[in-house]
Amino acid sequence: MKTVGKKLLCLMLMLCLTLGNVPALAEGSNDISGKVRFCTAYGGAAGMDAMVAEFNKLYPNIEVEMIQIGNTDAGNAQIDTQLMAGEIDVLSSYTRHRTLGRIEQFIDLRDLMARDNIDMKTEWGDEIEFEGGLYGIPFDGLNYFIAINMNAWNEAGLGELPTAWTWDEYLEASRKMTKEGVFGGSDWHNPECVGFAVRQQLGTDMYFGEDGYTTFTTEPAWQTAIQRKFKAEQEEKIWKSLVDYVGDDSKSQNLFFQGKVASTVTCHIWRFIGDLENYPHDFQVGFAPYPTENEGDTAYLAGPTKFAFACISKQCQDVEAAWAFVKFISMEGDKYLLKAGHLPTWKKTDLDSAVDLVFGDEATADKLVDVPSFKRVVLNIDGTSYLDNRVYSEFASIEKEVMMYIFNGEEGIDEGLAELKARCDEIIDDYR
């Protein structure tokens, strides 16, 4: 966006806004009215109905219309079409790279933040910008961990659930839980899961070296992660393989509840645990942290990374109503995302009621999950996380494509990593 355009937009926005501070969220306001068309991937039963109801206790004169569109390639194409058509006021925009690609559609929120004395770092722990502007407020987080079938774990005699462990320790546990018809472990079902282990080790800006170009051939963590995954899946066969996941279009959580994998890397599996009609199972689920390379390493996947951002469309007619809603879902209201299997990112979120929000009550939760490990591992909103400073939206599709070449045997590991580097470095050059 040109600088002149940014200044004009800010001027127009400020002229349209009512002067004076908006009341604190805890107080609400009967004076603010309007309609907010809110687009999210989550349904009403996944916490959204409860979130909107709580918002309307504070702002009874703001009507919220829910628009549910899945976070898929087809869903995001539909979102982009409806955004351009002016049919969405507030969007839950998933991933930073997708949000970056949409900033021309969104209002820069910096003036609103300054007016209401809201500091990004104080409230959410990071200074988040998109091309020099603030086009979305983080309100939805994901962390990564291992979900464990406690029957399989106990039958293998593995003892207490770990509070920290290495890849060697997790692979050994996977071997002990593997038996006829059951894989002891599993990575996630998508090609991008290959990079999770690299992220866990390198943290923020894992793709980039000191020269500003990608690390696929210069950082040993990439080679290590791929070799380990390849051995577990295709040589030892203690993990369900990525090739099979993609080939039969299966999901790791489905196989987990079917008892076909005894443990799996996941990020949101707890949203399925209580749905015994669609995910029937007779075992308690335990949780362990995502493994590290070495004992004592920093675990960058432990806390919630900023997964989705609440953004206001430039075509929004009721900006004050939309801003009140964005503030609510990004602060007091973000706890309702727990029901959808996602974490709040607001630093002041009160998690005392988290178990009740997800499972109904602690007694019910105790039948479904190992509650101490759920609280320790899943609800770790203060855990170490990451926030990339450089984001190229094209990287994701290239990485998925080439990882499948490697695991399908179409390219060797060295050849695939060299292709990744060449193609992604070309993207970097295109932006320079």
N, C-alpha and C positions, 0 to 999 in steps of 0.2 A: 504494500500500500504506500502511495506517495505521501511525503510529509505534509504537504498542503491538504491532502484529503483527510489525513488523520486529524489535523487541527480543525478542519471544517466539521468533521463528525463530532468531535468533542464539544465544539461550540453549539451545534444543533442539539446535542443531547442535553447540555446544561440548560438551554433555553426551554426544553420540553419538561424538565424536571421541576417538581415543586420545591421551592426554597425551604431551607431549614433541615434539621436532622430528622431522619426517620426514627420513631420510638424504638427502644431496645426490644429485641425479639421476645423476651420474657413478658413484656407488657402488651405487645401486639398493638393493633390499631383498628378502630371501626371506620376511620376516615379514608383509608386506602381501599379503593375498589377497582374492579376490572376483571378480565378473564385471562388466564394463563393456560396456553396449550403446551403441555409438558410431554416431551417424547423421551421414552426410556425403554430399555429392553425387558424390564421386569413387570410382571403382572400385579394386579391388585392384591392377590393373596400372598405375594412375595414381599410384603411389607409396605407396598406403595399406598394401599387404601388406608392403612393405619397412619402413615406419614402425612397424607393429605388431610385426614381427619384431625390430626393434631395441629397441623398448620391452620386449619379453619377455625380452631378454637381461639387462635390469636388474631387471625384476619378473616372474620366471618363474611366480609363483603368481597372477597376475592374468590372467583370460581376457578377451579383447576380442572381442566379437561385432560385426561390421560390418553396418550397415544403410544401404543406398544408396538415397537418394531425391533426385531431381533438384531443382535450385534453379529451379523454375518456379512459376507461380501455383498450379497443381494440386499440385505437389510440396510447396509450403509449406503448403497446406491439409491435406495428408496428415500432414505433420510436426506441425502443431498438434493434430490429432486423436490421434496416437500419444503426443505429450507429455502430453496430458490423461489418456490412458488408462494412463500409467505404463509405456510400452513403450520409452522412450528414457532412458538415464542421462546421456550426454554428447552434446550437440548442437553441430555446426558450424552456427551461426546466421548466415546470410548477410545482410549489410548492417546498418548500425547502426539504421536505422529499423525493420526487421523485428525485430531483437533488442529494441529498446525496447518493442515491442508485446507481447513475451513475458515480460517480467521477472517477472510474477506466478508464472510456472512455474519460475523458477530460484532457486537458492541465492545469497545475497549472499556473495561470496568474500573480503570484506575481512578477516574474522577469520583465515581460512586463510592469506592473504597475509602478514598481520602475524605470525602464529605462525611461519611459515617464513622470515621476514625477506626477503621479496620486495617490491621497490619498483617500482611500475608505471613511473614516469618513467625510472628507471635502466635497466630491462630493455627497455622498448618505446618510450621517448622521449616519451610523452604521459601525462597524467593522464586516465584515461577513466572516466567515471561514467555511470550510467543512473538518472535520477531520484534522485540522491543515494546510490546504491549501486553496487557493482561486481558485475555479474551475468554478465560474460563476460570472458575473457582474449583479446586479439588474437593470432591465430596465422596469419592468411592475408591477404596483401596483393595489390593490383593497382596497376600503373602503366600509363600509356597512351603509345603511341608509334606510329610509322609503320612497317609492314612493306613491304618493297620487293622486287619481282621484279628481280633483278640483271641478267637478260638485257635486260629492257625499259629499265632504267636505263642500262646501258652502250650499248645501241643508240641511245639518245637523246643520247649524248655528254655526260652530266651530271657526269662526273668523280668525285672522291672523295665518299663519303657525308658529309653534314654532321654536325658535332658539336652544332650549334645552328642553327636557321633560323626565319624568320618565315613567316606565312601567305602573304604575297606570293611568297616564294621557293618554298614548297611548291606553290602553285597554278601557278606557272610551270613547275615540273617536271612537274606533272600534264598541262599542255597539251602539253609536248614528248613525253610518253609515250602520249598519246592517239592512236589510229589506228583504222582500220576494225574494228569489232567489239570494241575494247578501250578501256575507260575508263582514263585515266591515273591517276586517284585515286579514293578513296572514303572517305566518312565511315563510321562503324560502322553496323550495320544496324538499330539500335533507335532509337525516337524520343528517348530520353533523351540520345542522343549530342549533340544540339543544345547542351545545357548544358555540355559538356566544355570548349569554347573559352572560355566565361565563367568556368568554374572555373579554367582555366589562368591566366587574367588576374587574378582576384580572390582565389582561394585560399579560406581558411577562412570559413565563414558567408557565402558569396557571395549567398545569397538575401535577406539582411537589411540594411536601411539603419540610419542612426543613430536613427530613430524606432521601430525594432523591427519595422517592417512590411517587406514584400517590395520588391525593387528592379526588378521586371520593367519598369516604365514610367519609372523614374528613373535607372537605370544604363545608359548607352549601349552597354555590352558586349553586352547581349541583342540589341538591334537590329542591331548590327554582325555578330554571329555568324549570325543568321538570314539577313540580306541576303546575306552572303558564301556561305553554303551554298546558298541559293536560286539565286544567279547561277551557281555552279559546276555545279549539278545540272540546272536547268531552262532556263537561258539558254545558257551555253557548252557544256553537256553534256560536260564533262571528268570529271565524277564520276558514278558510279552513283547514282540518286536514291533518297531515303528512301521515296518513294511506291511505287516499283517493288519495293524490298526488302520492304515490308510487303505489297504486293499479291500478290507471288508467293512470299511466305514464304521468301525466300532469305537466306543468311548471307554476310557479307562474306568470311569465310575460305574458303568454298566457291568463290566466284567468283574469289578470288585464286589459289587452286591450280589452277583451271580455265583460268587465263590471261585471264579476262574483265575483271579490273581489275589494273592494273600495280602499284598500291600501295594500302594501306588503313590507316585508323586501327584500332587493335586493342589488346588488353590481354593476351591469352593464346594467341596464335596459335602460339607455339613448341611447344605440346603436340601440335599436328597435324603438324608438319613432318616428323618421322621416321616417321609412319604412312603410308608410301607405298602401302599396299594400299587404304586408304580415301580418301587425299588424294594421288593420284599427280601428280607434277610433275617437270620436268626442269631446274629452275633453282635457283640458290642464292638464299637469302633474306637480304637485308640489313636493317638497322634504323637508323632516324633518330629523333631526339626528336620529341615532339608539338610542333607549331609554337607560337610566341609571337606576340603582336601586333607587338611592336617588338623590334629587336635589343637584347639585354641585359636584357630583362624576366625576372623570376623565373618559373620554370616549375614550377607547383604540382602538375603531374601527373607529374613526373619520377620521384619515389620512390614506394614502395608506400603507398597509403592503406589503412587498416585495413578490410578487406572482410568478414572473417568472425571470429566470436568463439566460443571454446570455453566452453560453458555446462554447468552441472550441474543436472539436474532436481531439484526438491524431493522427488520420489518415488523418487530413487535410493536403493537399499538399501545399497550399499557405497561410502559417501562417500569414505573414505580411498583406496580403489582408484581411484575416479573422479578424485579430486584429483591423485593421482600421474600418471594418464594425461593430464589437462589440462596439468599442468606440463610434461610431456615434449613433447607436441605443440606447445606454445606456445614452447618453448625449443629444446633440442637437436634435437627431432624435426621442427621446422617446415621444415627444408630439403627434406624429402621431398615437399613440396607443389610443388616445381619441376617434377616429372614431370607434375603436373596442370595446368601452365601458370600457376601462381600463385607469388607471392613470399613468402619468410619475412619476418616483421616484427620478430623478435627482433634487437636491436641487435648481439648478439655472435655471430650466425650466421657460420660459416666457409664461404665460398663457393668454396674451392679445388677442391672436387670437383663443383661445380655443373654444368659441361659434361658430365662423365662421368655424373652422375645423369640428365641429360636425354637425352643422345644416345648414351651407352655409352662413348665415348672421344673424344678431341679429333680424331683422324684422321677418324672418321665424321662428327663435327660439321662439319669443314671442307668436306666434300662437300655438306652440306645448308645451312649458313648461313655468312655472313661472321662468323667468330668474334670478331674485335676489336669489331665493332659490337654483337654479341650481348652481350658482356661489358660494354661501355660503356653501352649504352642499356637493355637488358632487365634486367640484373642490378644495377641502380643502387639498391640498398637504402638507400644513404645520401643519395639525392637528396631535394630539397625535396618535401614533401607537404602534406597538410592534414588537419585533424580538426575537423569542425563541432562547435560548442558547443551549437547549438540544432538539434533534429531534429523535424520533423513528418512522420510516416509517410504522411499523406494527400497530401503534395505530389507524390510520385512519380507516382501514377496521374493526378492532374490535369494535370501537365506533359506526360505522354505523350499524353493525350487532346487537349489544346489544340494541341500541336505538330503533330499530324496534321491538325487543322482548318486550320492555317496552310499546311502544305505540300500539302494537297489542294486549296487554293484556296477553302475554305469560309469562311475569315476572312482579312482582311488582317493584316499584321504588327502594326500598331498596335492593331487590334481584338483580336487574339489575346492580345497582351501585357496589354492592359487586362483581359481576362477572367481571365487567369492571376493578375494582381494581386488582382482583386476576390475570386476564389474562395479563394485562399491566405490573403489577409488575413482573410477570414471564419473560416478555420480557426484562425488565431492568436487572434482574438477569442474563439472558443469555449473556448480553453484558459485564458483570463485570468479 
